């Protein structure tokens, strides 16, 4: 099968995000014996005008996508945060490639302002929408077509660390792009409490707007040297966009795959329901910041237990939540129309009425 993955931007970030979901998914399709061509809509838009402006290059990027599709003749299009691509272009792709399947995939939480509207606007032209949020909240982005959960995934060529076997010099790690720009991000309060209660541990945190972040090969190498890691996901974006329970159901930032995939002991709040994917023998779940601090201290003092749970989580992530299974799942849903594997994640489609 010929697969075209539309989305992502490698040039802007100088490959510092080489481990992003779209790259892993592309590897999954290739390893499942499909041919993959990438179309980086934002990069193409910037290159389509002398000012290197994404906005000024939208028309050129949409034209180039139609040309590339005409040459490649895809059987499947997967749109990954491809905001540059216009509705009329999707309609043209439908007309030009009537036998092809179209799907969109987003790893952003539902409560991010504009996310539901962007997905809904295009979902009616898709055969399916995939999100890293599960449950009834998927109806918000269905647009009358099936919406499915898909998990964050590991890739053995990217998550190569085995921190549970390593001599780690970092006790606890946290890395993210940014805190809530309008202030009041609960994650910052969590970090502050950990530093106050556990002042002697080696706990570097990397937040892009504060420290420049942690990206590229350094990101993966640092994970592989870390005993424990905080899987702190967003739960709000500003004072008005607060995640409801259905917006958080089995949702996680993609950092969960970087942590578990590199053998780091991951700590996750129970409110995200990741116990649907991992057991307490594979990940540490906590109920409050005080509970989190106590459990971090416990596992730093009990290295054998830390290594055992981290290893179990690493095995689960690489065995059951990997790039090949995610690619196969999309193929099953859109092409086979039946499941070929006992996936451990929820596979029920949600359709708005």
Beta strands, then each sheet from edge to edge (+ up, - down):
strand 1: 2-6
strand 2: 35-39
strand 3: 76-80
strand 4: 101-106
strand 5: 128-131
strand 6: 147-149
strand 7: 170-176
strand 8: 203-207
strand 9: 226-230
strand 10: 236-237
strand 11: 241-242
strand 12: 265-269
strand 13: 284-286
sheet 1: 2+ 1+ 3+ 4+ 5+ 6+
sheet 2: 8+ 7+ 9+ 12+ 13+
sheet 3: 10+ 11-
end
